[in-house]
Amino acid sequence: MLDSVKTQDHKNWELFVIDDGSDDGTHELFQEQDHRIKYIQYQNNCGHPAALFNSNVFNLITGDLVIFIGSDDYFYDDAFSVILEKFRTLDCNIWKVGFLWKGEGRELQDNKHFQNYNEKLFISNEVLLDSYIQRDFLFVYRKIYWEKFSQYFISENNWFEAFIDVSMNNLFYEKHYPIYLLTAGWGADNITKGLNADKYFLWAFKYKLSIYEKYNKKMGKNYLHNLKISIARSSLLISGNRKISLNIIKSILKEIVLYLIDSFFLMLMLLIPPRIVFWVKKILFKLRKQR
């Protein structure tokens, strides 16, 4: 990551490095004097939400655009120049811009992941709708986004849900470009396989439960259904959360029953002759009038 930042065509940048208890000699890499690099070190590995919260890094940023990447990610040489070129053409109400990435050694999977992807524009509160593209992007944010984010990121447990809170409680635009700017590392210590996998699992569960409680009335039908299934599955694996799981399972079963009832009556209507349907509607209309 460090080398790919240093070799950028655009040189006016600042880099905040948060060392979350690494033991691979990371500290030695930042002994050189470069005023653009700010190094923050912690002795214990607590997971990046905790490290970011404790560092207060979002209040230290001075740049206009912000990117969050991992230590094993690598920018293409012209990435910063491409980003700046795009932002110069954008309205200031576009706070969040997504670009594509390729996983290290995962080209075939990534090509399928972003196959036939076109330029798209979303309103921020569409993030929970079925029409929103639920994929990982290299996101570049205006600084105002992180200023708002800090209002919701009140503890390490709020990391994931703070992204949704910003989008649902502030009106801005988000744009996606079908341009590759990054190679993402896929090593043994990434989020899903790393030392803090259990913590991430719990953080993710709390995030899902929290956004369900706050925004379930504003979610797309498929998004809501899939979220309920995910919460039910996760809560069964976490001690003390069986009651939550049972309540959501009941809600899912209710949806299924209502769907079956609707389907039954639809089939019934298709089988009944049109004259009888008209006659039934006429009687129902008269009964309502009498009321």
C-alpha positions in Angstrom: 0.0 0.0 0.0 2.7 2.5 1.0 4.7 2.1 -2.2 1.6 2.5 -4.3 0.7 5.8 -2.6 4.3 7.2 -3.0 4.4 6.4 -6.7 1.2 8.3 -7.5 1.3 10.9 -10.3 -0.5 13.3 -7.9 1.8 14.2 -5.0 -0.5 16.3 -2.8 -1.8 13.7 -0.3 -1.7 12.8 3.3 -1.6 9.2 4.6 -2.8 8.1 8.1 -1.3 4.7 9.0 -3.0 3.0 11.9 -0.9 0.1 13.1 -3.3 -2.2 15.0 -0.8 -4.1 17.0 1.2 -5.6 14.1 4.3 -7.6 14.8 5.8 -7.7 11.2 8.1 -4.7 11.5 5.6 -2.1 10.3 7.0 0.5 12.7 10.4 0.5 11.0 8.8 1.4 7.6 7.8 4.8 9.0 11.0 5.9 10.6 11.8 8.1 7.6 10.7 11.7 7.7 7.8 12.4 5.3 5.5 15.1 6.6 2.6 13.6 4.5 2.6 10.4 6.5 1.0 10.3 10.0 1.8 7.0 11.9 -0.5 5.9 14.8 0.6 2.8 16.6 -1.3 0.5 19.1 0.2 -2.5 21.0 -2.8 -4.8 20.9 -4.7 -6.0 17.8 -8.3 -5.0 18.4 -9.8 -4.9 14.9 -10.0 -1.9 12.6 -13.3 -0.4 14.0 -11.7 -0.2 17.5 -8.4 1.2 16.1 -10.2 3.8 14.0 -12.4 4.9 16.9 -9.5 5.2 19.4 -7.3 7.1 16.9 -10.0 9.8 16.3 -8.5 9.9 12.8 -11.7 11.3 11.2 -11.1 14.6 13.1 -7.5 14.7 12.0 -8.1 14.7 8.3 -7.2 17.9 6.5 -7.7 16.8 2.8 -10.8 17.3 0.7 -11.2 13.7 -0.4 -10.8 10.6 1.8 -10.2 6.9 0.9 -10.1 4.0 3.4 -7.9 1.0 2.3 -6.1 -2.0 3.9 -2.4 -2.4 4.2 -2.3 -5.1 1.5 -4.2 -3.0 -1.1 -2.3 -1.4 -4.0 -3.4 1.6 -6.1 -2.8 1.8 -9.8 -0.1 4.4 -10.6 -2.6 7.0 -12.0 -5.4 6.3 -9.5 -5.3 9.7 -7.7 -5.2 11.6 -11.0 -8.2 9.7 -12.2 -10.1 10.3 -9.0 -9.4 14.0 -9.1 -10.3 14.3 -12.7 -13.7 12.7 -12.0 -14.4 14.8 -8.9 -13.7 18.1 -10.8 -16.7 17.3 -13.0 -19.0 16.4 -10.2 -21.6 18.5 -8.3 -20.6 19.1 -4.6 -23.7 17.2 -3.5 -22.1 14.0 -4.6 -20.3 12.9 -1.4 -19.5 9.4 -2.3 -17.9 7.9 -5.5 -17.3 4.3 -6.1 -14.6 2.7 -8.4 -13.9 -0.9 -9.2 -11.1 -3.1 -7.9 -9.5 -6.5 -8.7 -8.7 -9.0 -6.0 -5.1 -10.3 -5.9 -5.1 -13.7 -7.6 -8.9 -13.5 -8.0 -9.3 -11.9 -11.5 -11.9 -14.4 -12.8 -14.1 -14.0 -9.7 -13.8 -10.2 -9.8 -14.6 -10.0 -13.5 -17.8 -11.9 -12.8 -18.4 -9.7 -9.7 -18.5 -6.5 -11.8 -19.5 -8.0 -15.1 -21.3 -5.5 -17.4 -21.3 -2.8 -14.7 -22.2 0.6 -15.9 -22.0 4.2 -14.5 -24.7 4.7 -11.9 -26.1 7.5 -9.7 -28.0 7.0 -6.4 -29.6 9.2 -3.8 -28.2 8.4 -0.4 -31.4 7.1 1.2 -31.7 4.4 -1.6 -28.9 2.4 0.1 -31.4 -0.1 1.6 -33.6 -0.5 -1.5 -33.5 -3.5 -3.8 -32.4 -1.2 -6.7 -29.1 -0.2 -4.9 -26.0 -2.2 -5.9 -25.0 -4.2 -2.9 -21.3 -4.8 -3.9 -17.9 -3.7 -2.5 -16.3 -0.7 -4.2 -13.3 1.4 -3.7 -15.2 4.4 -2.3 -13.8 7.9 -2.3 -15.6 10.3 0.0 -15.8 14.1 0.4 -14.6 15.2 3.8 -18.1 16.3 4.7 -19.1 12.7 4.6 -16.7 11.8 7.4 -17.6 14.9 9.4 -21.2 13.5 9.4 -20.0 10.0 10.0 -18.3 11.0 13.2 -21.7 12.0 14.6 -22.8 8.4 14.4 -19.5 6.6 15.0 -19.9 6.9 18.8 -18.2 3.6 19.7 -16.3 0.7 17.9 -19.7 -1.1 17.9 -21.2 1.5 15.6 -18.7 1.3 12.8 -20.8 -0.7 10.3 -24.2 0.9 11.1 -22.7 4.5 11.0 -22.4 4.1 7.2 -26.1 3.5 7.0 -27.0 6.2 9.4 -25.1 8.8 7.3 -26.9 7.7 4.2 -30.4 7.6 5.8 -30.2 10.8 7.7 -28.4 13.1 5.2 -29.5 13.8 1.6 -26.6 13.5 -0.8 -25.7 11.6 -4.0 -23.5 8.6 -4.6 -22.0 7.8 -8.0 -20.3 4.6 -9.3 -17.8 4.5 -12.2 -16.9 1.3 -14.1 -13.1 2.1 -13.7 -10.6 -0.2 -12.0 -8.2 1.7 -9.7 -7.0 -0.8 -7.1 -5.7 -4.3 -6.5 -7.1 -5.6 -3.2 -5.0 -8.0 -1.1 -6.6 -11.3 -0.1 -4.2 -12.5 2.6 -4.7 -14.7 5.6 -5.3 -11.8 7.9 -8.2 -10.0 6.1 -11.5 -9.3 7.9 -13.2 -12.5 7.2 -10.2 -14.8 8.0 -8.1 -12.7 10.3 -7.3 -12.7 14.0 -10.5 -10.8 14.9 -13.0 -12.8 12.9 -15.1 -13.5 16.0 -15.3 -9.8 16.8 -16.2 -8.9 13.3 -19.0 -11.6 13.4 -20.4 -10.0 16.5 -20.0 -6.4 15.2 -21.8 -7.5 11.9 -24.6 -9.1 13.8 -25.2 -6.0 16.0 -25.1 -3.9 12.8 -27.7 -6.0 11.1 -30.0 -6.0 14.1 -29.6 -2.3 14.6 -30.5 -1.2 11.1 -33.4 -3.7 11.1 -34.8 -2.0 14.2 -34.3 1.5 12.9 -35.0 1.2 9.1 -37.1 -1.9 8.4 -39.9 0.3 7.1 -37.6 1.9 4.6 -36.0 -1.2 3.2 -36.7 -2.9 -0.1 -38.8 -6.1 0.1 -35.9 -8.4 -0.9 -33.3 -6.6 1.2 -35.6 -6.8 4.3 -36.3 -10.5 3.7 -32.6 -11.4 3.2 -31.7 -9.3 6.3 -34.2 -11.2 8.5 -32.8 -14.5 7.3 -29.2 -13.3 8.0 -30.1 -12.1 11.5 -32.0 -15.3 12.3 -29.1 -17.5 11.2 -26.5 -15.4 13.0 -28.5 -15.1 16.3 -28.8 -18.9 16.5 -24.9 -19.1 16.5 -24.6 -16.5 19.3 -25.4 -17.5 22.8 -28.2 -15.5 24.4 -29.8 -14.4 21.2 -32.3 -17.3 20.5 -35.3 -15.1 21.5 -34.3 -12.6 18.8 -34.0 -15.4 16.3 -37.4 -16.9 17.1 -39.1 -13.5 16.7 -37.6 -12.9 13.3 -38.3 -16.4 12.2 -41.9 -15.9 13.1 -41.9 -12.7 11.0 -40.4 -14.6 8.0 -43.0 -17.4 8.4 -45.8 -14.8 8.5 -44.5 -13.4 5.2 -44.5 -16.9 3.6 -48.0 -17.6 4.8 -49.3 -14.3 3.4 -47.5 -14.9 0.2 -49.2 -18.4 -0.1 -52.6 -16.9 0.7 -52.2 -14.2 -2.0 -51.0 -16.8 -4.5 -54.0 -19.0 -3.7 -56.5 -16.3 -4.2 -54.8 -15.1 -7.4 -55.0 -18.7 -8.8 -58.6 -18.9 -7.7 -59.5 -15.6 -9.5 -57.9 -16.9 -12.7 -59.9 -20.1 -12.6 -63.3 -18.4 -11.8 -65.3 -17.3 -14.8 -65.2 -13.4 -15.3 -69.0 -13.1 -14.9 -68.9 -14.6 -11.4 -66.0 -12.3 -10.5 -68.0 -9.3 -11.7 -71.1 -10.4 -9.8 -69.1 -10.9 -6.5 -67.5 -7.4 -6.9 -71.0 -5.9 -7.5 -72.4 -7.5 -4.3 -69.3 -6.3 -2.3 -69.7 -2.8 -3.6 -73.4 -2.7 -2.6 -72.5 -4.0 0.9 -69.9 -1.2 1.4 -72.4 1.4 0.2 -75.0 0.2 2.8 -72.4 0.6 5.6 
